[in-house]
Each structure stands twice: as C-alpha cells, then as structure tokens.
Amino acid sequence: GENVEQHPSTLSVQEGDSAVIKCTYSDSASNYFPWYKQELGKGPQLIIDIRSNVGEKKDQRIAVTLNKTAKHFSLHITETQPEDSAVYFCAARLNTGFQKLVFGTGTRLLVSP
Amino acid sequence: NAGVTQTPKFRVLKTGQSMTLLCAQDMNHEYMYWYRQDPGMGLRLIHYSVGEGTTAKGEVPDGYNVSRLKKQNFLLGLESAAPSQTSVYFCASSYSITDTSLNTEAFFGQGTRLTVV
C-alpha cells in the first residue's frame, strides 16, 4: 500500500522567513496530494492541493511543488506569520481501488515574532 | 452551515466500557470517514462509508464498529474500550471521489478526545 513520509517533524522559523515541509510517497499510482493545516483543538483543514498532471501550484503565500519522478512533494510558505503556527499534514491518494487518503506524520511549525 | 459536527468533544471511559461517537454532516456528502490521530503517527483510517447503508474497513478497524443508517450520520462504536484506544478521533466527509467534476476535498470535524483508563 501507499506510504507517506514527512519531514521535518518540527520546524521553528522567525516571522518573515520561509518554511519548507517535504513529503515522499511510495506508490506511483497516487495522483492527488493535499496539504492540511491543523490548529490547536481543531480538525485538519485543506489549505492547498495538487494533482499529478501539475508540477506547481501557488495560492498567495503558500505553494506546493510535485516531482512525480522522484515521488516528492513539498509545501512552501513564504513571509511566515505567527498565525501560520500549526501542525501541517501532507497526504497522497491512490488512483486505484477506494482511493483513500494516506497521511504523513505531520510537521509542527512554530513561527516566532 | 455547520459542516461536520462530532459529539461528544471529550470523554473518559473505563476499560471494558462501551460508547458511540456521533458524526453528522450537512453537506450532502456521499463519503464519510473515521480517523484516529496519535502522536507521531498522523491520521489513520479506521472505517469509511461510500454511501448510506454501506461501510468498509480502513487501516486500523480492530475494536471498532460503524453504522451509516442515514446519509448524514456516521457512528463509530467501541464495544469494549481498551487503553490502546486512547486517541483523538476525527470524522470527515467528502463528495464521491470518483466524480472528478466535484470538489473532492475532505472536510473534518473538530475531533473527539477519548481517554480510556
């Protein structure tokens, strides 16, 4: 089955710096890669996603890149702000069977003022 | 628009007790899911449903049962709680992920923190 690895597990940056979170997946049949943000005491919320026919997608300060050959995808946050502090999860969805989402183990991002 | 609502938000159980976690969605989604979240392990799928009256096992189904008697509700049951089931449980819903004309984003509830002592 699909396996998603996520790094780093924790990331501390200064306000205004950039943050990058990286994920790798194992199954080349995966074709959908969402990123979720989970704030303290809340459920995960989708912030951006990318499909396998696209290499990069940007939405204001966040962007996601996908390298299908290497089976890597990354989340980039520029000009970080304290409200970006949260746990971020990547996920991959297979294009076969039930097409369930397989999540990474999460990255705790702390943005210090 | 409430989205996905879970009840209760917190619960403490003694080993061997039973309980049911309730999930309700008002978005007319076909698919519903139950995940558990444990430190360092991300979100793992317990059971899921692709429509009213249907359920299926996910990655970690042992010790849990589910029912989907109505399209908007998905219930997760623990018949005999064990300390290993101490976790935060999340319900989610989405449109059918096989219909690419629809937004297939999964919407999550706020979670139920369950402690089994």
Chai-1 contact restraints between the chains, C-beta under 6 A:
chainA,res_idxA,chainB,res_idxB,connection_type,confidence,min_distance_angstrom,max_distance_angstrom,comment,restraint_id
A,K42,B,Q110,contact,1.0,0.0,6.0,A-B,restraint_1
A,G43,B,F90,contact,1.0,0.0,6.0,A-B,restraint_2
A,G43,B,F108,contact,1.0,0.0,6.0,A-B,restraint_3
A,G43,B,G109,contact,1.0,0.0,6.0,A-B,restraint_4
A,G43,B,Q110,contact,1.0,0.0,6.0,A-B,restraint_5
A,G43,B,G111,contact,1.0,0.0,6.0,A-B,restraint_6
A,P44,B,F108,contact,1.0,0.0,6.0,A-B,restraint_7
A,L46,B,E105,contact,1.0,0.0,6.0,A-B,restraint_8
A,Q99,B,I97,contact,1.0,0.0,6.0,A-B,restraint_9
A,K100,B,L45,contact,1.0,0.0,6.0,A-B,restraint_10
A,F103,B,G42,contact,1.0,0.0,6.0,A-B,restraint_11
A,F103,B,L43,contact,1.0,0.0,6.0,A-B,restraint_12
A,G104,B,G42,contact,1.0,0.0,6.0,A-B,restraint_13
A,T105,B,G40,contact,1.0,0.0,6.0,A-B,restraint_14
A,T105,B,G42,contact,1.0,0.0,6.0,A-B,restraint_15
A,G106,B,G42,contact,1.0,0.0,6.0,A-B,restraint_16
